[in-house]
Amino acid sequence: MKPIYLDNNATTRVDPAVVEAMLPFFTEHFGNASSIHAFGSEVGKALKKARSQVQALLGAEHDSEIIFTSCGTESDSTAILSALKAQPDRNTVITTNVEHPAILTLCEWLEKEGYIVHKLKVDKKGRIDMDEYKSLLNDRVAVVSAMWANNETGTIFPVVEMAELAAAKGIMFHTDAVQAVGKVPIDLKNTKIDMLSLSGHKLHAPKGIGVLYLRRGCRFRPLLRGGHQERGRRAGTENSASIVALGMACELAQQKMEFENTEVRRLRDKLEKGILSQVTHAFVTGDPSNRLPNTANIAFEYIEGEAILLLLNKVGIACSSGSACTSGSLEPSHVMRAMGIPYTAAHGTIRFSLSVYNTEEEIDRVIKEVPPIVAQLRKLSPYWTDKGPAANPEAAFAPTYA
Amino acid sequence: MWEYSDKVREHFFNPRNSGPLEEANGIGDVGSIQCGDALRLMLKVEPETEIILDAHFQTFGCGSAIASSSALTEMVKGMTLDQALEVSNQNIADYLDGLPPEKMHCSVMGREALQAAIANYRGEEWSDDHEEGALICKCFAIDAVMIEDVVKANNLNTVEEVTFYTKAGGGCAACHEGIEEILAKVMAERAGPGEVSPPPACPATPEAPKPPTKKLSIVEKIAKIQEVLESVRPMLQRDHGDVELADVQGKKIYVHLKGACSGCMMEAATLGGIQQKMIETLGELVQVLPSSHMPVEA
């Protein structure tokens, strides 16, 4: 049976039209855009076109605000380190405690280096407290970095409003929009967002290409110094084939934005309802009323995520989990813990993330396959009896903890 | 994803002896829900012979936790309680043709459940003496708690010493930053407030041996050499290895590395560590060499 891919927040398939657009840049158009001869100038023109395609999807005012990087992580690191380097009198970073590791791990390191990092807490639905946020904005803050949409739950942060509040206090604002770009409309020229990170492979472009949007006039210090590429803001020979691919992917994402927010959303909702109507003791995490159209994160209580994934994989269904075991760490997903999801549920969270390629038949099959897998694992669980969860699960099974 | 052995996959997809065991007379509940694993082991023990007639499990956990539980129930059936107490977590992992380093704690949980269930049958109190920390060295599955304990107990100062005592950091070396952080933390505690000094990035050069108060006789010297070897043997045996003295020729001490130690990628580090201890104990510069380096007798 054909495998079903529902892990599009992890990475996506490169669209065939994107592959077709990029292939000539490995062969006949292999030139270095910096060269003066014809081999180079053709590539230069292609990069210019790609830059304008990205600009259009982001609603940026100028194409020179688009800086090509190697990935979302590089864009994130560049943005935050630049804000700190360019403003040596400011030593504080504000972020949230549900960010991607690309931000959180960097911030942990910055703390070791002596910087101050404030991580905004979230409520049970993964929403930040705007009053807490406002209270932290002061002239020691170099940059605020908040994700546009959460990779695990799809929950959307009010980044446009947050950026305005920061701008009013003269503070730079960065958003990691890796999950949002291509899934929700973005119009940067009408916002106060100074920097934005995106990653090609989340929107059907290849891996190894990202973008940092840098508002004109925003003070900047490069991460990589060297050649004059990207106007000296990101040295290193351009990854021309992937840049062309990303440009194409952005154009396609623009065309499919409507479909993503109607048809993909409908399939996601159908999947969610179909599973929850059959499986008890399961719930949607995050804020269902304000999230990406493609993401459903469901916590299955009393069972563990990796075991669910292995059984799903056996029937050809690919998704991911917030359990500790799938990451090799001791703690379940920091996003689930930040929302106060109990351990017995946090370990059993499964993320289904759709793309425009998923079909009705696929969703129907997943709705059919998931309930028996949950039932099979619950049979093995010490928190579960024939009739449902043990009367008082925490008391019925209270192991000696290591 | 993990590289699970076929045996792990087989036990996960077709777990043996799962579900409650009505006639159980020894039950062990252990685990760590933070790590996403918890296990109830149920034993049916024949009182006269103390033979385990049946064993069942219920597990909240990942693929390898379920597979380890299933394997454990198969292994202990038919054993006496005393035999069952001899089952180590390594035995469980071996039964499954190995577990990924990140997953070794699943086998540890199995062994603890077994001890807890036997204690429960015997009416004893079982307490867990094992604390688990974040995994630092993935090559040898060594966690932060273990490294910190060893650093404290042995007054270690360098990554190289940590590698000798725990193996952590002896493989791909990606965890050296993590080990340095633990060293810095412990050394800061040791130094007390206000005297924080970073750990030396390079291994410290061994201190010049103190001149011996009196010259050791050859018998005294060999006794001391044996003493040093005895002190490192438990550590090597834990990893299925061993060492014994082959010969002493002047300043050269030849040893046989046995079991898992022979041909191990860590051989040089093991010998280096033993040599360091020899130098400290004997108070003179000596060289510790594998027996394969012994000069062939004429």
Contacts between the chains, C-beta under 8 A, distances in Angstrom:
chain1	res1	chain2	res2	distance
A	302	B	60	6.6
A	303	B	60	6.8
A	304	B	36	5.3
A	304	B	37	7.6
A	304	B	60	5.9
A	304	B	61	5.1
A	304	B	62	5.3
A	304	B	65	7.4
A	305	B	36	7.7
A	305	B	62	7.7
A	306	B	36	7.8
A	306	B	62	3.7
A	306	B	63	5.6
A	307	B	12	7.4
A	307	B	61	7.0
A	307	B	62	5.6
A	307	B	63	5.5
A	307	B	65	8.0
A	307	B	66	6.1
A	310	B	12	6.5
A	310	B	63	4.8
A	311	B	13	7.9
A	314	B	13	7.0
A	323	B	36	5.2
A	323	B	62	6.8
A	324	B	34	7.4
A	324	B	35	5.5
A	324	B	36	4.3
A	325	B	35	7.9
A	325	B	36	5.3
A	325	B	37	7.7
A	325	B	61	7.4
A	325	B	62	3.6
A	325	B	63	7.8
A	325	B	64	7.9
A	325	B	65	7.7
A	325	B	103	7.7
A	326	B	62	7.7
A	328	B	102	4.2
A	328	B	135	6.7
A	328	B	138	7.8
A	329	B	134	7.1
A	329	B	135	7.9
A	330	B	32	7.9
A	330	B	34	6.2
A	330	B	35	4.9
A	330	B	132	6.9
A	330	B	133	7.7
A	330	B	134	5.7
A	330	B	135	7.6
A	331	B	34	6.0
A	331	B	35	7.9
A	332	B	34	7.7
A	332	B	36	6.2
A	343	B	33	4.5
A	343	B	34	6.2
A	343	B	36	7.6
A	344	B	33	6.7
A	344	B	60	7.4
A	347	B	33	7.6
A	347	B	36	4.1
A	347	B	60	7.6
A	379	B	18	7.0
A	379	B	19	6.5
A	380	B	15	6.5
A	380	B	18	5.0
A	380	B	19	7.4
A	380	B	57	7.9
A	380	B	58	6.0
A	380	B	59	5.7
A	380	B	66	6.3
A	381	B	58	6.2
A	381	B	59	7.2
A	381	B	60	5.0
A	382	B	29	7.2
A	382	B	38	6.4
A	382	B	39	7.4
A	382	B	40	4.2
A	382	B	58	3.8
A	382	B	59	7.0
A	382	B	60	6.0
A	383	B	60	6.0
A	397	B	29	6.2
A	397	B	38	7.0
A	397	B	40	6.4
A	398	B	29	6.8
A	399	B	29	4.1
A	399	B	30	5.0
A	399	B	31	4.2
A	399	B	32	8.0
A	399	B	33	7.6
A	399	B	38	4.8
A	399	B	39	7.2
A	399	B	40	7.3
A	400	B	29	6.5
A	400	B	30	5.1
A	400	B	31	7.8
A	400	B	112	7.8
A	400	B	116	6.4
A	400	B	126	7.1
A	400	B	127	7.2
A	400	B	128	5.1
A	401	B	30	8.0
A	401	B	31	6.7
A	401	B	32	5.3
A	401	B	33	7.1
A	401	B	34	7.8
A	401	B	128	7.4
A	402	B	30	7.3
A	402	B	31	7.2
A	402	B	32	4.4
A	402	B	35	7.6
A	402	B	109	7.6
A	402	B	112	7.4
A	402	B	128	5.6
A	402	B	130	5.7
A	402	B	131	6.4
A	402	B	132	5.0
